[in-house]
Amino acid sequence: MDIRIVTLATENIMPYAGKAIELMNKYAEKHGYKLTVYKNPILEDRPASYSKGEAILHELKTGADYCVWIDSDCYIMNSDARIEDFINDKKILFGSDSYGLNAGFMIFPNCIDSVRLCNFITDASWPHYTPHWDQDCIKIFLNANNYIDYGLLEQRLCNSYTNNFTSGDFILHLAGTTFEERVNFATNELGRFKFTTK
């Protein structure tokens, strides 16, 4: 099975993204996944977050069975967790939190629904940017195409936050935090949280 992980980290966020990418790289090597790190937005006319769709689409078009998007403020804390254990047939899967869908962690199977969703995110005619950017695009798409069978993964499986992280959780995500808070976490706080690995 060809599973690929993709993320985006521009130079200006490397003070916190650098450690996250280091952990992703070790994780990918351990399980035989390909990791692609984009260093510049693919779509230069909009916030970097909108490049997710195009990056995922590239992997699917070049033969990936599954493409996994992980935000660059996500820290893999349990390297024993396997993407294969999350996969549910051909269902698109998203991380979640108390507000529902969270686009910091997503698994896209190579299917027409994934392609349509990625194209929707990157559509140049998209008229405005909402507070949650690509995440709101995804919700709008899913609401308008309610025949699509997608799933929300339990938060602790792939989208834990610092206030609810439990040892053994797969990913610790710094969603909704400032640049300064993320840098401080990567520099000073990450070591307080327990990593799980064999």
FIVO-761069 format. One record per residue: residue number from 1; y, x, z of N, C-alpha, C, O, CB in turn. Coordinates in pm, whole numbers, plus 50000, padded with zeros to 5 digits. Glycine has a CB too. Layout:
BEGIN
[pt NUM; [Y; X; Z]; [Y; X; Z]; [Y; X; Z]; [Y; X; Z]; [Y; X; Z]]
...
REM end
This chain:
BEGIN
[pt 1; [49881; 50084; 50000]; [50000; 50000; 50000]; [50125; 50088; 50000]; [50136; 50180; 50081]; [50000; 49904; 50123]]
[pt 2; [50217; 50060; 49910]; [50339; 50139; 49896]; [50451; 50074; 49979]; [50511; 49976; 49936]; [50381; 50152; 49746]]
[pt 3; [50477; 50131; 50096]; [50581; 50080; 50186]; [50695; 50181; 50190]; [50672; 50300; 50215]; [50524; 50053; 50329]]
[pt 4; [50815; 50134; 50166]; [50931; 50223; 50164]; [51038; 50175; 50261]; [51064; 50055; 50274]; [50989; 50232; 50022]]
[pt 5; [51100; 50270; 50329]; [51208; 50242; 50423]; [51339; 50289; 50361]; [51346; 50397; 50303]; [51182; 50312; 50561]]
[pt 6; [51442; 50207; 50375]; [51572; 50240; 50317]; [51680; 50219; 50423]; [51674; 50126; 50503]; [51601; 50153; 50192]]
[pt 7; [51779; 50309; 50421]; [51897; 50292; 50506]; [52018; 50352; 50436]; [52005; 50416; 50332]; [51875; 50359; 50646]]
[pt 8; [52134; 50330; 50493]; [52260; 50382; 50439]; [52339; 50444; 50552]; [52362; 50380; 50655]; [52342; 50270; 50367]]
[pt 9; [52382; 50568; 50533]; [52461; 50636; 50636]; [52564; 50726; 50570]; [52530; 50834; 50520]; [52369; 50718; 50732]]
[pt 10; [52687; 50683; 50569]; [52794; 50765; 50513]; [52831; 50876; 50611]; [52797; 50870; 50729]; [52918; 50678; 50481]]
[pt 11; [52899; 50977; 50561]; [52928; 51097; 50641]; [53003; 51064; 50770]; [52981; 51127; 50873]; [53009; 51196; 50560]]
[pt 12; [53091; 50966; 50763]; [53176; 50936; 50879]; [53099; 50876; 50996]; [53148; 50877; 51109]; [53287; 50843; 50839]]
[pt 13; [52979; 50822; 50972]; [52904; 50763; 51084]; [52789; 50852; 51130]; [52710; 50813; 51216]; [52849; 50626; 51044]]
[pt 14; [52779; 50972; 51074]; [52669; 51060; 51112]; [52668; 51099; 51260]; [52561; 51131; 51312]; [52674; 51183; 51030]]
[pt 15; [52782; 51097; 51331]; [52775; 51128; 51475]; [52678; 51038; 51553]; [52624; 51080; 51655]; [52912; 51116; 51536]]
[pt 16; [52655; 50916; 51506]; [52552; 50834; 51571]; [52432; 50808; 51479]; [52320; 50791; 51527]; [52610; 50701; 51616]]
[pt 17; [52456; 50805; 51348]; [52347; 50776; 51254]; [52253; 50894; 51237]; [52136; 50876; 51203]; [52404; 50737; 51120]]
[pt 18; [52301; 51015; 51261]; [52218; 51133; 51243]; [52089; 51127; 51324]; [51981; 51157; 51272]; [52295; 51256; 51280]]
[pt 19; [52099; 51089; 51450]; [51981; 51080; 51534]; [51890; 50966; 51489]; [51768; 50979; 51491]; [52020; 51060; 51681]]
[pt 20; [51949; 50855; 51448]; [51870; 50743; 51400]; [51789; 50782; 51277]; [51672; 50746; 51265]; [51960; 50623; 51369]]
[pt 21; [51851; 50855; 51186]; [51782; 50898; 51065]; [51673; 51001; 51097]; [51566; 50999; 51037]; [51881; 50957; 50965]]
[pt 22; [51701; 51088; 51191]; [51599; 51184; 51235]; [51474; 51111; 51285]; [51362; 51150; 51252]; [51655; 51277; 51346]]
[pt 23; [51494; 51007; 51363]; [51380; 50929; 51414]; [51310; 50853; 51302]; [51187; 50845; 51300]; [51427; 50831; 51522]]
[pt 24; [51387; 50798; 51208]; [51327; 50729; 51093]; [51242; 50824; 51010]; [51133; 50789; 50965]; [51434; 50666; 51005]]
[pt 25; [51292; 50946; 50991]; [51220; 51043; 50910]; [51087; 51081; 50975]; [50984; 51087; 50907]; [51306; 51169; 50888]]
[pt 26; [51089; 51106; 51105]; [50965; 51137; 51177]; [50867; 51020; 51170]; [50747; 51039; 51153]; [50996; 51172; 51324]]
[pt 27; [50921; 50901; 51182]; [50837; 50781; 51178]; [50774; 50765; 51039]; [50654; 50737; 51028]; [50920; 50655; 51213]]
[pt 28; [50854; 50782; 50934]; [50803; 50767; 50798]; [50695; 50872; 50768]; [50592; 50841; 50708]; [50917; 50779; 50696]]
[pt 29; [50719; 50994; 50811]; [50620; 51099; 50789]; [50490; 51069; 50862]; [50382; 51093; 50808]; [50676; 51235; 50834]]
[pt 30; [50499; 51016; 50981]; [50380; 50987; 51062]; [50291; 50883; 50995]; [50169; 50892; 51002]; [50421; 50937; 51201]]
[pt 31; [50352; 50785; 50930]; [50275; 50673; 50874]; [50261; 50677; 50722]; [50199; 50589; 50663]; [50340; 50544; 50914]]
[pt 32; [50319; 50779; 50659]; [50305; 50791; 50515]; [50395; 50699; 50436]; [50363; 50663; 50322]; [50166; 50765; 50477]]
[pt 33; [50510; 50660; 50495]; [50606; 50578; 50423]; [50709; 50669; 50356]; [50736; 50780; 50403]; [50675; 50478; 50519]]
[pt 34; [50766; 50622; 50248]; [50877; 50693; 50185]; [51008; 50647; 50249]; [51029; 50527; 50266]; [50880; 50670; 50031]]
[pt 35; [51095; 50742; 50285]; [51226; 50709; 50341]; [51335; 50751; 50243]; [51337; 50865; 50197]; [51248; 50778; 50479]]
[pt 36; [51424; 50659; 50211]; [51541; 50689; 50128]; [51666; 50664; 50209]; [51685; 50555; 50263]; [51541; 50604; 49997]]
[pt 37; [51752; 50764; 50218]; [51879; 50752; 50290]; [51994; 50762; 50189]; [52016; 50867; 50128]; [51893; 50863; 50399]]
[pt 38; [52065; 50653; 50171]; [52183; 50655; 50085]; [52301; 50710; 50165]; [52327; 50666; 50277]; [52215; 50511; 50029]]
[pt 39; [52371; 50806; 50106]; [52483; 50869; 50174]; [52618; 50812; 50131]; [52722; 50844; 50190]; [52481; 51018; 50149]]
[pt 40; [52615; 50729; 50029]; [52736; 50662; 49982]; [52702; 50518; 49946]; [52590; 50490; 49905]; [52797; 50736; 49859]]
[pt 41; [52798; 50427; 49962]; [52772; 50288; 49922]; [52741; 50282; 49773]; [52800; 50355; 49693]; [52893; 50199; 49955]]
[pt 42; [52649; 50195; 49736]; [52617; 50176; 49595]; [52725; 50093; 49529]; [52762; 50118; 49414]; [52479; 50109; 49579]]
[pt 43; [52774; 49994; 49601]; [52882; 49908; 49551]; [53011; 49951; 49617]; [53030; 49931; 49737]; [52852; 49756; 49579]]
[pt 44; [53100; 50010; 49541]; [53219; 50071; 49598]; [53335; 49975; 49616]; [53437; 50011; 49674]; [53263; 50185; 49513]]
[pt 45; [53321; 49852; 49567]; [53432; 49756; 49572]; [53422; 49660; 49690]; [53494; 49560; 49694]; [53437; 49678; 49444]]
[pt 46; [53333; 49690; 49785]; [53314; 49601; 49899]; [53258; 49680; 50017]; [53216; 49794; 50000]; [53219; 49484; 49862]]
[pt 47; [53257; 49620; 50135]; [53203; 49692; 50251]; [53062; 49744; 50226]; [52984; 49683; 50153]; [53202; 49602; 50374]]
[pt 48; [53031; 49858; 50287]; [52905; 49928; 50261]; [52783; 49840; 50285]; [52680; 49856; 50218]; [52895; 50051; 50347]]
[pt 49; [52792; 49748; 50379]; [52679; 49664; 50415]; [52625; 49585; 50296]; [52506; 49552; 50293]; [52718; 49571; 50525]]
[pt 50; [52711; 49554; 50200]; [52668; 49478; 50083]; [52581; 49560; 49989]; [52523; 49504; 49895]; [52788; 49425; 50009]]
[pt 51; [52570; 49689; 50011]; [52484; 49773; 49926]; [52336; 49756; 49960]; [52250; 49804; 49887]; [52523; 49918; 49941]]
[pt 52; [52307; 49688; 50069]; [52167; 49669; 50108]; [52085; 49607; 49996]; [51976; 49655; 49964]; [52158; 49581; 50233]]
[pt 53; [52137; 49503; 49936]; [52062; 49431; 49834]; [52025; 49520; 49717]; [51911; 49518; 49671]; [52141; 49314; 49785]]
[pt 54; [52121; 49598; 49669]; [52096; 49685; 49554]; [51997; 49795; 49589]; [51912; 49831; 49507]; [52227; 49746; 49503]]
[pt 55; [52007; 49849; 49709]; [51914; 49955; 49752]; [51771; 49902; 49761]; [51677; 49967; 49715]; [51957; 50013; 49888]]
[pt 56; [51756; 49786; 49820]; [51623; 49724; 49831]; [51568; 49692; 49693]; [51451; 49718; 49664]; [51629; 49597; 49917]]
[pt 57; [51653; 49636; 49609]; [51611; 49598; 49474]; [51560; 49719; 49395]; [51463; 49708; 49320]; [51726; 49531; 49399]]
[pt 58; [51626; 49833; 49412]; [51583; 49954; 49341]; [51441; 49991; 49380]; [51359; 50025; 49294]; [51678; 50072; 49372]]
[pt 59; [51410; 49984; 49509]; [51275; 50020; 49554]; [51170; 49923; 49501]; [51061; 49964; 49462]; [51269; 50024; 49707]]
[pt 60; [51203; 49795; 49499]; [51109; 49696; 49448]; [51086; 49713; 49299]; [50973; 49700; 49250]; [51160; 49554; 49478]]
[pt 61; [51193; 49742; 49226]; [51182; 49758; 49081]; [51106; 49885; 49043]; [51052; 49895; 48932]; [51320; 49760; 49017]]
[pt 62; [51101; 49982; 49134]; [51031; 50108; 49104]; [50892; 50113; 49167]; [50833; 50221; 49181]; [51113; 50227; 49152]]
[pt 63; [50840; 49996; 49206]; [50699; 49989; 49241]; [50662; 49970; 49385]; [50543; 49964; 49417]; [50638; 50106; 49197]]
[pt 64; [50760; 49960; 49477]; [50725; 49939; 49618]; [50655; 49805; 49635]; [50696; 49705; 49576]; [50850; 49946; 49707]]
[pt 65; [50552; 49802; 49717]; [50490; 49675; 49755]; [50577; 49603; 49858]; [50590; 49481; 49857]; [50347; 49698; 49810]]
[pt 66; [50635; 49683; 49948]; [50724; 49630; 50050]; [50838; 49728; 50070]; [50818; 49850; 50073]; [50648; 49604; 50183]]
[pt 67; [50958; 49674; 50084]; [51073; 49757; 50118]; [51128; 49712; 50253]; [51153; 49594; 50275]; [51184; 49749; 50007]]
[pt 68; [51145; 49809; 50341]; [51192; 49781; 50477]; [51333; 49836; 50491]; [51355; 49956; 50477]; [51098; 49843; 50586]]
[pt 69; [51428; 49747; 50520]; [51564; 49793; 50547]; [51580; 49810; 50698]; [51545; 49721; 50775]; [51670; 49692; 50491]]
[pt 70; [51634; 49927; 50739]; [51666; 49952; 50879]; [51809; 50003; 50887]; [51841; 50104; 50824]; [51567; 50054; 50944]]
[pt 71; [51896; 49936; 50961]; [52035; 49979; 50976]; [52042; 50118; 51039]; [51951; 50160; 51111]; [52114; 49879; 51062]]
[pt 72; [52149; 50189; 51009]; [52164; 50327; 51057]; [52208; 50335; 51203]; [52229; 50444; 51254]; [52263; 50401; 50972]]
[pt 73; [52223; 50220; 51270]; [52245; 50221; 51416]; [52123; 50166; 51488]; [52132; 50115; 51599]; [52371; 50138; 51453]]
[pt 74; [52007; 50179; 51421]; [51879; 50139; 51479]; [51799; 50264; 51514]; [51782; 50353; 51431]; [51799; 50048; 51381]]
[pt 75; [51750; 50270; 51635]; [51675; 50387; 51681]; [51529; 50348; 51704]; [51499; 50261; 51785]; [51737; 50445; 51811]]
[pt 76; [51439; 50414; 51631]; [51297; 50385; 51645]; [51247; 50444; 51776]; [51247; 50566; 51795]; [51216; 50441; 51525]]
[pt 77; [51204; 50357; 51865]; [51165; 50399; 52000]; [51014; 50400; 52020]; [50963; 50461; 52114]; [51229; 50307; 52102]]
[pt 78; [50943; 50333; 51932]; [50797; 50330; 51940]; [50741; 50369; 51804]; [50731; 50286; 51714]; [50745; 50187; 51983]]
[pt 79; [50706; 50494; 51789]; [50659; 50544; 51659]; [50515; 50502; 51630]; [50465; 50528; 51521]; [50670; 50695; 51655]]
[pt 80; [50449; 50438; 51725]; [50313; 50390; 51701]; [50311; 50255; 51630]; [50209; 50217; 51572]; [50238; 50379; 51834]]
[pt 81; [50422; 50183; 51633]; [50429; 50054; 51563]; [50415; 50077; 51413]; [50472; 50171; 51358]; [50562; 49980; 51596]]
[pt 82; [50340; 49989; 51347]; [50316; 50003; 51204]; [50375; 49884; 51129]; [50362; 49770; 51172]; [50166; 50016; 51175]]
[pt 83; [50441; 49912; 51017]; [50496; 49805; 50936]; [50386; 49709; 50892]; [50407; 49588; 50885]; [50569; 49862; 50813]]
[pt 84; [50268; 49763; 50862]; [50157; 49679; 50818]; [50125; 49568; 50918]; [50077; 49461; 50879]; [50034; 49764; 50796]]
[pt 85; [50151; 49593; 51046]; [50120; 49493; 51148]; [50221; 49378; 51151]; [50193; 49273; 51208]; [50114; 49559; 51284]]
[pt 86; [50338; 49399; 51089]; [50439; 49293; 51082]; [50421; 49204; 50960]; [50456; 49086; 50962]; [50579; 49354; 51081]]
[pt 87; [50366; 49260; 50854]; [50360; 49193; 50724]; [50280; 49064; 50734]; [50173; 49058; 50794]; [50298; 49285; 50619]]
[pt 88; [50336; 48959; 50672]; [50275; 48827; 50674]; [50268; 48775; 50531]; [50360; 48707; 50484]; [50355; 48728; 50767]]
[pt 89; [50159; 48806; 50461]; [50142; 48767; 50322]; [50262; 48812; 50240]; [50299; 48930; 50243]; [50122; 48614; 50310]]
[pt 90; [50325; 48719; 50167]; [50440; 48754; 50084]; [50570; 48698; 50141]; [50664; 48669; 50067]; [50420; 48703; 49942]]
[pt 91; [50574; 48682; 50271]; [50691; 48623; 50336]; [50797; 48730; 50362]; [50766; 48839; 50409]; [50650; 48555; 50467]]
[pt 92; [50925; 48698; 50330]; [51036; 48786; 50368]; [51056; 48772; 50519]; [51058; 48662; 50573]; [51169; 48749; 50289]]
[pt 93; [51070; 48886; 50586]; [51081; 48887; 50731]; [51212; 48949; 50776]; [51260; 49045; 50717]; [50963; 48962; 50793]]
[pt 94; [51269; 48892; 50880]; [51395; 48940; 50935]; [51383; 48962; 51085]; [51305; 48895; 51153]; [51508; 48841; 50904]]
[pt 95; [51462; 49057; 51136]; [51478; 49069; 51279]; [51554; 48948; 51331]; [51607; 48869; 51253]; [51550; 49201; 51316]]
[pt 96; [51560; 48935; 51462]; [51630; 48819; 51518]; [51695; 48856; 51650]; [51665; 48959; 51711]; [51533; 48702; 51537]]
[pt 97; [51786; 48769; 51693]; [51843; 48778; 51826]; [51878; 48636; 51869]; [51830; 48540; 51809]; [51969; 48872; 51830]]
[pt 98; [51960; 48622; 51972]; [51989; 48488; 52024]; [52066; 48402; 51925]; [52073; 48280; 51942]; [52067; 48500; 52154]]
[pt 99; [52125; 48463; 51821]; [52199; 48389; 51719]; [52113; 48357; 51598]; [52162; 48299; 51501]; [52320; 48467; 51677]]
[pt 100; [51986; 48395; 51602]; [51899; 48370; 51488]; [51874; 48496; 51408]; [51850; 48603; 51464]; [51958; 48263; 51398]]
[pt 101; [51881; 48484; 51277]; [51851; 48595; 51186]; [51945; 48714; 51208]; [52066; 48697; 51222]; [51862; 48548; 51041]]
[pt 102; [51888; 48835; 51212]; [51967; 48957; 51218]; [51921; 49049; 51105]; [51803; 49079; 51093]; [51953; 49027; 51358]]
[pt 103; [52017; 49093; 51023]; [51985; 49169; 50902]; [51977; 49319; 50925]; [51978; 49396; 50829]; [52088; 49141; 50797]]
[pt 104; [51969; 49362; 51049]; [51956; 49505; 51078]; [51817; 49558; 51048]; [51800; 49678; 51024]; [51989; 49531; 51221]]
[pt 105; [51718; 49469; 51049]; [51580; 49505; 51016]; [51524; 49394; 50930]; [51522; 49278; 50970]; [51493; 49526; 51145]]
[pt 106; [51478; 49430; 50809]; [51426; 49331; 50715]; [51308; 49390; 50638]; [51306; 49509; 50606]; [51536; 49283; 50618]]
[pt 107; [51210; 49305; 50608]; [51096; 49346; 50527]; [51091; 49257; 50404]; [51077; 49135; 50414]; [50963; 49338; 50609]]
[pt 108; [51102; 49319; 50287]; [51102; 49247; 50161]; [50973; 49276; 50083]; [50950; 49391; 50045]; [51225; 49283; 50077]]
[pt 109; [50890; 49176; 50059]; [50776; 49196; 49970]; [50824; 49200; 49825]; [50932; 49150; 49795]; [50670; 49085; 49989]]
[pt 110; [50745; 49258; 49738]; [50782; 49264; 49597]; [50747; 49130; 49532]; [50636; 49112; 49481]; [50710; 49383; 49524]]
[pt 111; [50843; 49038; 49535]; [50822; 48904; 49480]; [50955; 48851; 49427]; [51060; 48908; 49454]; [50763; 48809; 49586]]
[pt 112; [50950; 48743; 49353]; [51069; 48691; 49288]; [51174; 48645; 49388]; [51293; 48658; 49362]; [51033; 48576; 49196]]
[pt 113; [51132; 48591; 49503]; [51228; 48546; 49603]; [51308; 48664; 49659]; [51428; 48652; 49684]; [51156; 48472; 49718]]
[pt 114; [51242; 48778; 49680]; [51313; 48898; 49727]; [51416; 48942; 49624]; [51529; 48977; 49660]; [51214; 49012; 49755]]
[pt 115; [51378; 48941; 49498]; [51469; 48982; 49390]; [51590; 48889; 49384]; [51703; 48935; 49370]; [51396; 48984; 49255]]
[pt 116; [51566; 48761; 49394]; [51676; 48664; 49388]; [51772; 48682; 49506]; [51893; 48675; 49489]; [51622; 48520; 49385]]
[pt 117; [51717; 48704; 49623]; [51802; 48722; 49741]; [51884; 48850; 49729]; [52003; 48849; 49758]; [51717; 48727; 49869]]
[pt 118; [51823; 48959; 49686]; [51896; 49085; 49670]; [52007; 49071; 49566]; [52117; 49124; 49585]; [51801; 49198; 49630]]
[pt 119; [51978; 49002; 49458]; [52080; 48980; 49355]; [52195; 48897; 49409]; [52310; 48919; 49373]; [52019; 48912; 49234]]
[pt 120; [52164; 48801; 49495]; [52269; 48717; 49555]; [52362; 48801; 49642]; [52484; 48783; 49638]; [52206; 48604; 49638]]
[pt 121; [52306; 48892; 49720]; [52387; 48977; 49807]; [52482; 49064; 49725]; [52597; 49084; 49762]; [52298; 49065; 49895]]
[pt 122; [52432; 49116; 49613]; [52510; 49213; 49535]; [52590; 49150; 49423]; [52656; 49221; 49347]; [52418; 49317; 49478]]
[pt 123; [52585; 49018; 49410]; [52654; 48949; 49302]; [52804; 48984; 49304]; [52872; 48961; 49404]; [52633; 48796; 49313]]
[pt 124; [52852; 49038; 49193]; [52992; 49081; 49187]; [53089; 48965; 49197]; [53208; 48985; 49223]; [53018; 49157; 49058]]
[pt 125; [53040; 48842; 49175]; [53130; 48726; 49181]; [53142; 48669; 49322]; [53211; 48570; 49343]; [53081; 48618; 49086]]
[pt 126; [53073; 48732; 49418]; [53081; 48683; 49556]; [53227; 48680; 49600]; [53293; 48784; 49598]; [52996; 48771; 49653]]
[pt 127; [53279; 48564; 49641]; [53424; 48547; 49651]; [53491; 48598; 49777]; [53613; 48618; 49778]; [53455; 48407; 49638]]
[pt 128; [53418; 48619; 49883]; [53486; 48657; 50006]; [53388; 48728; 50100]; [53267; 48726; 50080]; [53547; 48534; 50076]]
[pt 129; [53444; 48790; 50200]; [53363; 48862; 50297]; [53373; 48790; 50431]; [53482; 48769; 50485]; [53409; 49010; 50310]]
[pt 130; [53258; 48755; 50484]; [53253; 48680; 50608]; [53240; 48775; 50725]; [53214; 48894; 50705]; [53136; 48580; 50606]]
[pt 131; [53258; 48728; 50848]; [53254; 48820; 50963]; [53125; 48901; 50973]; [53127; 49014; 51022]; [53272; 48741; 51090]]
[pt 132; [53015; 48844; 50928]; [52888; 48916; 50938]; [52838; 48962; 50801]; [52720; 48992; 50784]; [52783; 48827; 51004]]
[pt 133; [52927; 48967; 50705]; [52902; 49028; 50575]; [52770; 48986; 50512]; [52747; 48867; 50491]; [52904; 49176; 50588]]
[pt 134; [52683; 49081; 50481]; [52557; 49051; 50411]; [52469; 48955; 50489]; [52395; 48876; 50430]; [52481; 49180; 50384]]
[pt 135; [52477; 48959; 50620]; [52394; 48871; 50701]; [52429; 48725; 50674]; [52339; 48641; 50666]; [52412; 48903; 50849]]
[pt 136; [52558; 48694; 50661]; [52598; 48558; 50628]; [52557; 48522; 50486]; [52520; 48407; 50460]; [52749; 48543; 50645]]
[pt 137; [52563; 48618; 50394]; [52515; 48593; 50257]; [52369; 48549; 50260]; [52331; 48453; 50193]; [52532; 48719; 50169]]
[pt 138; [52290; 48619; 50337]; [52147; 48587; 50345]; [52127; 48446; 50400]; [52046; 48370; 50348]; [52074; 48690; 50434]]
[pt 139; [52200; 48412; 50505]; [52185; 48279; 50564]; [52227; 48170; 50465]; [52162; 48066; 50455]; [52269; 48268; 50692]]
[pt 140; [52334; 48196; 50391]; [52379; 48098; 50290]; [52272; 48081; 50183]; [52244; 47968; 50141]; [52513; 48144; 50225]]
[pt 141; [52214; 48191; 50139]; [52110; 48185; 50037]; [51989; 48108; 50086]; [51936; 48022; 50015]; [52068; 48326; 49994]]
[pt 142; [51944; 48137; 50207]; [51825; 48070; 50260]; [51849; 47922; 50283]; [51759; 47840; 50261]; [51782; 48136; 50390]]
[pt 143; [51970; 47886; 50327]; [52002; 47744; 50347]; [52005; 47669; 50214]; [51969; 47551; 50208]; [52135; 47730; 50419]]
[pt 144; [52050; 47737; 50109]; [52060; 47673; 49978]; [51926; 47670; 49905]; [51908; 47595; 49809]; [52163; 47746; 49893]]
[pt 145; [51832; 47751; 49949]; [51700; 47759; 49886]; [51593; 47739; 49993]; [51516; 47829; 50023]; [51680; 47896; 49813]]
[pt 146; [51591; 47620; 50048]; [51508; 47597; 50167]; [51358; 47591; 50138]; [51279; 47568; 50230]; [51549; 47471; 50232]]
[pt 147; [51319; 47610; 50013]; [51176; 47617; 49981]; [51120; 47756; 50013]; [50998; 47773; 50019]; [51153; 47583; 49832]]
[pt 148; [51208; 47855; 50033]; [51161; 47991; 50056]; [51098; 48003; 50194]; [51158; 47964; 50295]; [51276; 48091; 50041]]
[pt 149; [50980; 48056; 50196]; [50906; 48073; 50322]; [50938; 48210; 50379]; [50883; 48311; 50335]; [50751; 48056; 50300]]
[pt 150; [51027; 48214; 50477]; [51063; 48340; 50541]; [51030; 48332; 50689]; [51000; 48225; 50741]; [51213; 48373; 50520]]
[pt 151; [51035; 48447; 50756]; [51002; 48449; 50898]; [51101; 48529; 50979]; [51160; 48625; 50928]; [50864; 48503; 50918]]
[pt 152; [51120; 48491; 51102]; [51200; 48567; 51197]; [51106; 48633; 51297]; [51027; 48566; 51363]; [51305; 48475; 51271]]
[pt 153; [51114; 48764; 51306]; [51031; 48837; 51401]; [51091; 48827; 51540]; [51213; 48826; 51557]; [51017; 48985; 51358]]
[pt 154; [51005; 48820; 51639]; [51052; 48818; 51778]; [51144; 48936; 51803]; [51116; 49047; 51759]; [50932; 48820; 51877]]
[pt 155; [51254; 48913; 51874]; [51356; 49015; 51888]; [51301; 49148; 51937]; [51335; 49253; 51882]; [51462; 48968; 51982]]
[pt 156; [51218; 49146; 52038]; [51173; 49273; 52097]; [51082; 49351; 52002]; [51059; 49470; 52024]; [51100; 49247; 52228]]
[pt 157; [51031; 49287; 51898]; [50946; 49358; 51804]; [51023; 49459; 51720]; [50971; 49565; 51686]; [50876; 49260; 51714]]
[pt 158; [51148; 49426; 51687]; [51219; 49515; 51594]; [51370; 49511; 51607]; [51439; 49563; 51520]; [51182; 49480; 51455]]
[pt 159; [51424; 49451; 51714]; [51569; 49439; 51722]; [51617; 49429; 51867]; [51706; 49349; 51897]; [51616; 49317; 51643]]
[pt 160; [51560; 49508; 51955]; [51601; 49505; 52095]; [51741; 49564; 52111]; [51783; 49650; 52033]; [51501; 49582; 52182]]
[pt 161; [51812; 49516; 52212]; [51945; 49568; 52244]; [51936; 49643; 52377]; [51836; 49636; 52448]; [52051; 49451; 52252]]
[pt 162; [52042; 49715; 52409]; [52038; 49796; 52531]; [52020; 49711; 52657]; [51969; 49760; 52758]; [52165; 49878; 52543]]
[pt 163; [52063; 49584; 52651]; [52054; 49499; 52771]; [51920; 49427; 52784]; [51896; 49360; 52884]; [52165; 49398; 52770]]
[pt 164; [51832; 49440; 52681]; [51701; 49373; 52695]; [51585; 49461; 52648]; [51473; 49413; 52632]; [51701; 49243; 52616]]
[pt 165; [51613; 49589; 52625]; [51509; 49680; 52579]; [51402; 49698; 52687]; [51432; 49714; 52805]; [51569; 49816; 52541]]
[pt 166; [51276; 49694; 52642]; [51162; 49719; 52730]; [51079; 49831; 52670]; [51062; 49837; 52548]; [51077; 49590; 52749]]
[pt 167; [51028; 49918; 52753]; [50944; 50027; 52705]; [50832; 49973; 52616]; [50762; 49879; 52654]; [50885; 50106; 52823]]
[pt 168; [50816; 50033; 52500]; [50718; 49987; 52403]; [50779; 49911; 52287]; [50713; 49891; 52185]; [50617; 49901; 52471]]
[pt 169; [50905; 49867; 52303]; [50972; 49799; 52193]; [50989; 49896; 52076]; [51008; 50016; 52096]; [51110; 49743; 52238]]
[pt 170; [50983; 49844; 51955]; [50984; 49925; 51834]; [51121; 49987; 51806]; [51133; 50108; 51789]; [50941; 49842; 51715]]
[pt 171; [51225; 49904; 51803]; [51357; 49950; 51762]; [51462; 49907; 51863]; [51460; 49794; 51913]; [51393; 49896; 51623]]
[pt 172; [51554; 49997; 51893]; [51671; 49967; 51975]; [51791; 49967; 51880]; [51823; 50068; 51818]; [51689; 50071; 52093]]
[pt 173; [51857; 49853; 51871]; [51965; 49832; 51773]; [52099; 49819; 51845]; [52111; 49742; 51940]; [51937; 49706; 51686]]
[pt 174; [52198; 49893; 51799]; [52331; 49889; 51862]; [52422; 49789; 51791]; [52539; 49818; 51766]; [52396; 50028; 51860]]
[pt 175; [52370; 49674; 51759]; [52446; 49570; 51689]; [52567; 49527; 51771]; [52557; 49511; 51893]; [52358; 49449; 51657]]
[pt 176; [52680; 49508; 51703]; [52799; 49455; 51769]; [52874; 49553; 51857]; [52963; 49512; 51931]; [52761; 49339; 51850]]
[pt 177; [52840; 49681; 51851]; [52909; 49781; 51932]; [53009; 49858; 51847]; [53000; 49858; 51724]; [52808; 49879; 51997]]
[pt 178; [53103; 49923; 51912]; [53206; 49998; 51841]; [53154; 50136; 51799]; [53048; 50180; 51845]; [53332; 50013; 51929]]
[pt 179; [53228; 50201; 51712]; [53193; 50336; 51670]; [53183; 50429; 51790]; [53089; 50507; 51802]; [53295; 50391; 51569]]
[pt 180; [53281; 50420; 51880]; [53284; 50508; 51997]; [53164; 50481; 52087]; [53105; 50575; 52142]; [53414; 50489; 52075]]
[pt 181; [53127; 50355; 52104]; [53012; 50321; 52187]; [52883; 50374; 52125]; [52793; 50419; 52197]; [53002; 50169; 52205]]
[pt 182; [52873; 50369; 51995]; [52752; 50418; 51928]; [52741; 50570; 51939]; [52633; 50623; 51964]; [52753; 50377; 51780]]
[pt 183; [52852; 50638; 51922]; [52849; 50783; 51935]; [52812; 50822; 52077]; [52731; 50913; 52098]; [52985; 50844; 51898]]
[pt 184; [52870; 50754; 52175]; [52838; 50785; 52315]; [52690; 50759; 52343]; [52625; 50835; 52415]; [52926; 50701; 52410]]
[pt 185; [52636; 50652; 52285]; [52494; 50621; 52306]; [52407; 50733; 52250]; [52317; 50783; 52317]; [52457; 50487; 52242]]
[pt 186; [52434; 50770; 52125]; [52351; 50873; 52060]; [52362; 51007; 52131]; [52265; 51083; 52137]; [52391; 50889; 51913]]
[pt 187; [52479; 51035; 52186]; [52505; 51164; 52249]; [52459; 51170; 52393]; [52403; 51270; 52438]; [52651; 51196; 52241]]
[pt 188; [52483; 51060; 52467]; [52465; 51066; 52611]; [52364; 50968; 52670]; [52308; 50993; 52777]; [52594; 51044; 52676]]
[pt 189; [52338; 50855; 52601]; [52262; 50748; 52662]; [52118; 50735; 52611]; [52031; 50686; 52684]; [52332; 50620; 52641]]
[pt 190; [52092; 50778; 52489]; [51961; 50755; 52428]; [51847; 50809; 52513]; [51741; 50748; 52521]; [51956; 50818; 52290]]
[pt 191; [51869; 50922; 52577]; [51766; 50985; 52657]; [51722; 50904; 52778]; [51617; 50931; 52836]; [51813; 51116; 52703]]
[pt 192; [51803; 50804; 52817]; [51766; 50720; 52932]; [51658; 50618; 52897]; [51594; 50561; 52985]; [51890; 50647; 52986]]
[pt 193; [51638; 50597; 52768]; [51543; 50497; 52722]; [51412; 50563; 52683]; [51411; 50669; 52620]; [51600; 50417; 52604]]
[pt 194; [51301; 50502; 52720]; [51172; 50563; 52703]; [51118; 50548; 52561]; [51113; 50437; 52507]; [51075; 50505; 52800]]
[pt 195; [51078; 50661; 52502]; [51013; 50660; 52372]; [50863; 50640; 52393]; [50806; 50685; 52492]; [51041; 50793; 52294]]
[pt 196; [50801; 50569; 52297]; [50657; 50546; 52301]; [50594; 50613; 52178]; [50632; 50583; 52065]; [50623; 50393; 52304]]
[pt 197; [50500; 50704; 52200]; [50431; 50768; 52090]; [50302; 50829; 52141]; [50290; 50869; 52257]; [50520; 50876; 52024]]
[pt 198; [50205; 50836; 52052]; [50077; 50900; 52087]; [50078; 51044; 52041]; [49981; 51116; 52061]; [49957; 50824; 52025]]
REM end
